[in-house]
Amino acid sequence: MRLKHLSLCALLAPFAMPVSAMAEEAKASKAPEIVMEEFHIPSTDAGITLYVRNKHPAGIKKFPADRILLYVHGGGGSSETSFDLRLNGLSWMDYVAEHGYDAYLVDVRGFGASTWPPQMLEPPEKNPPVVNTADAIRDVGSAVDFILKRRGVSKVDLLGWSWGTTIMAGYAAATPAKIEKLVLYAPSWLYPPALKLNPASATPQTEKPLGAYRFDTPDNLEAARYIGVPESKRADLIPKGWLDVIQAANFSLDPEGSKHSPPYLRVPNGMIIDYRDNWIVGKPLYDPANIVAPTLIVHAEWDAAVPSSQSHELFAKLTNTRYKRFVEFGEGTHTIVWEKNRYELFEVVQQFLDEEYNHGR
């Protein structure tokens, strides 16, 4: 299924107010009051505390398993900046909560407001890469168990972005009984050896040893942002003013880096070692055949970080899901969640989460 951008994209213009935008604004004014709660929970590993945020409609304490969603970020930021960053007054987490869901996000160790390994407080070259996918899967497991206990349910929905899809799919493959539905936004899979590492990332492409973490800066992130986007489409891909909000939020995550000019963000390199040792040599970190929950893969046509061929290959290997879907959006990149067509992403994922399983009836 391939979607071209809809008239809803007009809603993203930050200053214009067409009829469709006024209708959306009226709808938003009737949205339920949303409550936000924050937690710091222990991981399974001693000394690691994880940041968990929850948003849900006010006055509701009980939610069924198919109305509870946990997000996890990719390899370059936090879950807050990925899923609860308000652009044009709305975040993806807000959107889900306004649809009656109990929405959660978690930062794995080394990211956002969760515990940073002590190696990230030393010069990067002093230690080998920290925070790999196995660490992140354990952290997601801790968040899932916290939610299950808090809400008295046995399953939750999971959603991951980029590296987060490996985390969530890996957890779903290992712990199928705890997963209601699975959403994989821009999923990674095996890379052809010729590509080496992610071609659109800011990470080193060489085989030299990596330190515990890397420094992301505005310049090296922007160098990758428009790879694969036609020149004529670049100017309006991100509405005016949004990029400043996105960058400010991302670089505020680093208490030291945010003070520098230009700012920087320390990002763990464990994921990169996983790519070198597994994904580019044909050794997947999980078996998609072990995933049984209904699964949705979403991808954007200009995503140079994870080409659509990877999504198609992964989709074909989901042989035991109760059902599966693949949706590719027109006019979007790896970061469509921050782009003008973000509402398409929200709507398609919401439809998948809301639907009941009636296959064969």
Secondary structure, 3 states (H helix, E strand, C coil): CEECCCHHHHHHCCCCCCHHHHHHHHHHHCCCCEEEEEEEEECCCCCCEEEEEEEEECCCCCCCHHHEEEEECCCCCCHHHHHCCCECCECHHHHHHHCCCEEEEEECCCCCCCCCCHHHHCCHHHCCCCCCHHHHHHHHHHHHHHHHHHHCCCCEEEEEECHHHHHHHHHHHHCHHHEEEEEEECCCCCCCHHHCCCCCCCCCCCCCCCCCEEEECHHHHHHHHCCCCCHHHCCCCCCCCHHHHHHHHHHCCCCCHHHCCCCCEEEECHHHHHHHHCHHHCCCCCCHHHCCCCEEEEEECCCCCCCHHHHHHHHHHCCCCCCEEEEEECCCCCCHHHCCCHHHHHHHHHHHHHCCCCCCC
